[in-house]
Amino acid sequence: MHSESNPIGEFDLIERFFKTGNDLSITNPTVSLGIGDDCALIKPLPDEEIAITSDMLVEGRHFFLDAEPEQLGRKALAVNLSDLAAMGAKPLGFTLAIAMPTVNTLWLEAFSKGLMATAKEFSCPLIGGDTTAGPLTLSITAIGSIPKKTAIRRSGAQVGDDIWVSGVVGDARLALAALRHEITLSANDYQAVASRLHQPTPRIALGIALRGIASAALDVSDGLLGDLMHILKQSKVDAEITLAHIPKSATLQKQKIEIQHQFAASGGDDYELCFTAPHSHHDAILDISKKLQIPLTKIGHIIAAKTQSPQVLLMDSDNRSLSSSETAKLLQSFDHFAK
């Protein structure tokens, strides 16, 4: 990232790229005071709770050095909103802390354009933050509201619950494989999956619709089965999953079956919702799917825990258990501290 000949200061940067685009059309009445003061002020309704989540994106770790800044702006906020969606929260606002080695106005214009487009789409205004010099790092804290006692937590799964996932999974990993030259995709196939990696869609409307329906939920960021383990651990249960039932796109299904299963089960960066629900809510979930026009697929069910450590029992299309080594490979999720 190159500096410009006439560098601008921190406050000019905020005013130029982030405050002026944060117009009243996306402000939320719950936000009493937004960007521009020492603190933002939020006034929640008496019957609501506040949900808060943070995510950090580091250049070279979470995105490529030459990542398109407008896409990066969209993704930076979307991945935080996905966390709010998983708990059934409605977005209220977000803060942005950004470190960059030098000020590049062209990069900032494109980045803020993507960021603010996502903010406007989900009525989630920028309400504060910070800027400083350093390696390119983006840190966003998103704030949402949930009616009291309706938050969908990871700890609510019960034996007998169905396990569901929204949309399809594995496409983001397929796009990443193409960028890493691990797999060769045609131009059309790459375009079909690239947006899943660069511009994920947070399932806000789905999360809200699942209040009172889902018993537990989370968003799929580090791999479907690896993330599901968090629900199992918090709920003290095990899961049985039919591998062939995990939803995959037509593009991913062109790959060898081993790659299909690996990418869909543990690829990561999907930002779909994985949730559990009592079987009695099966028809209600299908109604939600139809209303929101989001595919919702049942991939298994919750079973009683056999040990103190959560386990996923994987079944093939013939209803036979996969070996422990096959299962272990498919349960590997992304590790932010792995080399």
C-alpha positions in Angstrom: 0.0 0.0 0.0 1.6 3.3 -1.1 1.3 6.6 0.5 0.0 9.7 -1.3 2.0 12.9 -1.8 -0.2 15.0 0.5 -1.0 12.7 3.4 -4.0 13.5 5.5 -4.4 13.3 9.3 -6.4 10.9 11.3 -9.5 13.1 11.8 -9.5 14.2 8.2 -9.4 10.6 7.2 -12.4 9.7 9.4 -14.4 12.7 8.2 -13.6 12.1 4.5 -14.0 8.3 4.2 -16.2 7.2 7.0 -18.3 9.9 8.6 -19.7 11.6 5.4 -20.9 8.3 4.0 -22.6 7.4 7.2 -25.8 9.2 6.4 -29.1 9.3 8.3 -30.7 6.7 6.0 -28.9 3.9 7.9 -29.0 5.3 11.4 -31.0 3.3 14.0 -33.2 5.2 16.6 -31.6 3.0 19.3 -28.3 4.9 18.6 -28.6 8.2 20.6 -25.1 9.4 19.5 -23.0 8.0 16.7 -19.6 8.8 15.3 -17.8 12.0 16.1 -17.6 12.1 19.9 -15.5 10.3 22.5 -18.1 7.5 22.8 -21.2 6.4 21.0 -24.4 6.2 23.0 -26.9 3.4 22.7 -30.4 3.5 24.3 -31.8 -0.1 24.2 -35.5 -0.7 24.6 -36.5 -1.9 28.1 -37.3 -5.4 26.9 -34.1 -5.9 24.8 -30.6 -7.2 25.5 -27.5 -6.0 23.7 -25.4 -8.4 21.6 -21.7 -7.5 21.0 -19.2 -9.3 18.7 -15.7 -8.5 17.4 -13.7 -9.9 14.5 -10.2 -9.0 13.4 -8.9 -9.4 9.8 -5.2 -9.3 9.3 -3.5 -8.8 5.9 -1.8 -12.0 4.8 -3.7 -14.1 7.3 -7.4 -13.5 6.6 -7.1 -11.9 3.2 -4.6 -11.7 0.4 -2.1 -8.9 0.1 -3.7 -7.7 -3.2 -7.4 -8.2 -2.0 -9.8 -5.9 -3.8 -10.6 -3.2 -1.2 -14.3 -2.7 -2.0 -14.9 -6.5 -1.5 -12.8 -6.4 1.6 -14.9 -3.6 3.0 -18.1 -5.6 2.4 -16.6 -8.8 4.0 -15.1 -7.1 7.0 -18.6 -6.0 8.2 -20.4 -9.1 6.9 -18.5 -11.5 9.0 -19.4 -9.6 12.2 -23.0 -9.4 11.2 -23.0 -13.1 10.7 -22.2 -13.5 14.4 -25.2 -11.4 15.3 -27.4 -13.5 12.9 -26.3 -16.7 14.7 -27.9 -15.4 17.9 -31.0 -13.9 16.3 -29.9 -10.3 16.9 -30.9 -7.3 14.8 -27.9 -5.0 14.0 -27.7 -1.6 15.7 -24.3 -0.3 14.7 -20.6 -1.0 14.5 -17.2 0.4 15.3 -14.1 0.2 13.1 -10.5 0.2 14.2 -8.1 0.2 11.2 -4.3 0.1 11.1 -2.5 0.8 7.9 1.2 1.3 7.0 0.5 4.5 5.0 -2.6 6.4 3.9 -3.8 5.4 0.4 -6.8 7.5 -0.6 -7.8 5.3 -3.6 -7.7 2.2 -1.4 -9.7 3.9 1.4 -12.3 5.2 -1.1 -13.0 1.7 -2.4 -12.8 0.1 1.1 -15.3 2.6 2.6 -17.6 2.2 -0.4 -17.9 -1.5 0.2 -18.1 -1.1 4.0 -20.9 1.5 3.8 -22.8 -0.5 1.2 -23.1 -3.4 3.6 -23.9 -1.0 6.5 -26.7 0.5 4.5 -28.0 -2.9 3.4 -28.4 -4.1 7.0 -29.3 -0.7 8.6 -26.1 -0.9 10.7 -24.4 2.6 11.0 -20.8 3.2 11.8 -20.8 4.7 15.3 -17.1 5.0 16.3 -13.6 3.6 16.0 -10.0 4.4 15.7 -7.2 4.7 13.1 -3.4 4.2 13.5 -0.3 3.4 11.6 0.8 -0.3 11.4 0.4 -3.5 9.4 -2.9 -3.5 7.6 -5.4 -4.8 10.2 -9.2 -4.3 10.3 -11.0 -4.8 13.6 -14.8 -4.4 13.7 -17.1 -4.6 16.7 -20.8 -5.1 15.8 -23.6 -4.4 18.2 -27.1 -5.8 17.9 -30.3 -6.1 20.0 -32.4 -9.1 20.9 -35.7 -9.3 22.8 -34.9 -10.6 26.3 -34.7 -14.4 26.7 -34.8 -15.0 22.9 -31.1 -15.1 22.1 -30.1 -18.4 20.3 -27.2 -19.7 22.3 -24.8 -22.6 21.6 -25.8 -24.4 24.8 -29.4 -25.2 24.0 -29.2 -28.3 21.8 -31.1 -31.3 23.1 -31.0 -35.0 22.4 -33.4 -35.7 19.5 -33.0 -32.3 17.9 -32.5 -32.1 14.2 -29.4 -30.4 12.8 -29.8 -27.9 10.0 -27.5 -25.8 7.8 -28.5 -22.8 5.6 -27.5 -22.4 1.9 -24.6 -24.5 0.7 -21.2 -24.9 2.1 -17.7 -25.5 0.6 -17.8 -22.9 -2.2 -15.6 -20.4 -0.3 -12.9 -23.1 0.2 -13.2 -24.1 -3.5 -12.6 -20.5 -4.6 -9.6 -20.3 -2.2 -8.2 -23.5 -3.7 -8.4 -22.0 -7.1 -6.6 -18.8 -6.0 -3.9 -21.0 -4.4 -3.6 -23.0 -7.6 -4.5 -26.2 -5.7 -7.4 -26.8 -8.1 -8.0 -25.5 -11.7 -11.5 -24.0 -12.3 -12.9 -22.6 -15.5 -13.6 -18.9 -15.5 -17.4 -19.6 -15.2 -16.9 -22.0 -12.3 -14.6 -19.6 -10.4 -17.1 -16.7 -10.9 -19.9 -19.0 -9.5 -18.0 -19.5 -6.2 -15.8 -16.4 -5.8 -18.5 -14.2 -4.2 -18.9 -16.8 -1.4 -15.3 -16.2 -0.5 -15.1 -12.4 -1.0 -18.6 -11.2 -0.3 -20.4 -13.5 2.1 -24.0 -12.8 3.0 -24.9 -12.6 6.8 -28.1 -14.4 7.4 -29.7 -11.7 9.6 -33.3 -12.3 8.5 -32.9 -16.1 9.1 -31.4 -15.6 12.6 -34.3 -13.4 13.6 -36.9 -15.8 12.1 -35.3 -18.7 14.1 -36.0 -17.0 17.5 -38.1 -19.5 19.4 -37.6 -22.2 16.8 -33.9 -23.0 17.0 -32.5 -24.5 20.2 -28.9 -23.6 19.4 -27.0 -22.0 16.6 -23.7 -20.6 15.3 -22.3 -19.2 12.1 -20.0 -21.4 10.0 -16.7 -19.5 9.8 -14.0 -22.1 10.4 -15.7 -25.2 8.9 -19.1 -26.8 9.4 -18.2 -29.8 11.4 -15.5 -28.1 13.4 -17.9 -25.3 14.3 -20.6 -27.7 15.2 -18.3 -29.1 17.8 -18.8 -25.8 19.7 -22.5 -26.5 20.0 -21.9 -30.0 21.1 -19.4 -28.9 23.7 -21.6 -26.2 25.1 -24.7 -28.4 25.1 -22.9 -31.5 26.4 -24.3 -33.7 23.6 -23.0 -35.6 20.5 -24.2 -35.5 16.9 -24.8 -37.9 14.1 -24.3 -36.4 10.6 -25.0 -38.0 7.2 -22.1 -36.7 5.0 -24.1 -36.9 1.8 -26.8 -34.6 3.2 -24.4 -31.7 3.7 -25.6 -29.2 1.0 -23.2 -28.5 -1.9 -23.4 -26.3 -4.9 -23.5 -27.7 -8.5 -20.0 -26.2 -9.0 -18.5 -28.0 -6.0 -20.2 -31.3 -7.1 -18.1 -31.2 -10.2 -15.1 -32.1 -8.1 -14.0 -35.5 -6.9 -16.2 -36.8 -4.1 -13.3 -36.6 -1.6 -12.8 -32.9 -2.3 -16.5 -32.3 -2.1 -16.8 -33.8 1.4 -13.6 -32.2 2.6 -14.5 -28.6 1.5 -18.1 -28.8 2.5 -17.4 -30.4 5.9 -14.4 -28.3 7.0 -13.6 -25.7 4.4 -14.6 -22.6 6.3 -15.5 -19.0 5.3 -19.1 -20.0 4.4 -20.9 -17.8 7.0 -24.0 -19.9 6.8 -26.0 -20.7 9.9 -25.8 -24.2 11.5 -28.6 -24.7 14.0 -30.4 -27.3 16.0 -34.2 -27.5 16.5 -36.7 -29.9 18.0 -38.2 -32.2 15.3 -41.6 -30.7 16.1 -40.4 -27.5 14.4 -39.6 -29.3 11.1 -42.5 -27.8 9.2 -42.0 -24.3 10.7 -38.4 -24.4 9.5 -39.5 -25.4 6.0 -41.9 -22.5 6.0 -39.1 -20.1 7.0 -37.0 -21.5 4.2 -39.8 -20.8 1.7 -40.6 -17.3 3.0 -37.0 -16.2 3.0 -36.0 -18.1 -0.1 -33.0 -19.6 1.7 -32.4 -23.4 1.3 -32.4 -25.0 4.8 -31.2 -28.6 4.9 -31.4 -31.2 7.7 -28.0 -32.9 7.9 -28.4 -35.0 11.0 -29.6 -35.1 14.6 -28.4 -34.7 18.2 -27.6 -37.8 20.2 -26.7 -38.5 23.8 -23.1 -37.9 24.8 -21.0 -41.0 25.2 -18.0 -39.4 26.8 -17.1 -36.1 28.4 -15.6 -35.0 25.0 -18.1 -34.1 22.3 -18.1 -36.4 19.3 -19.5 -36.3 15.7 -20.5 -39.7 14.3 -20.3 -39.4 10.5 -22.4 -41.7 8.3 -21.9 -42.4 4.6 -24.7 -42.6 2.1 -25.3 -46.3 3.0 -25.7 -45.3 6.7 -22.4 -46.8 7.7 -20.1 -45.1 10.1 -16.9 -43.6 8.8 -13.6 -44.7 10.3 -12.1 -42.6 13.1 -9.3 -41.4 10.8 -11.7 -40.3 8.1 -13.8 -38.5 10.7 -10.8 -36.8 12.3 -9.7 -35.4 8.9 -13.2 -34.0 8.2 -13.4 -32.4 11.7 -10.3 -30.2 11.1 -11.3 -26.6 11.1 -9.3 -23.4 10.5 -6.9 -22.4 13.3 -6.1 -18.7 13.4 -2.8 -19.5 15.2 -1.7 -22.4 13.0 1.5 -21.9 10.9 
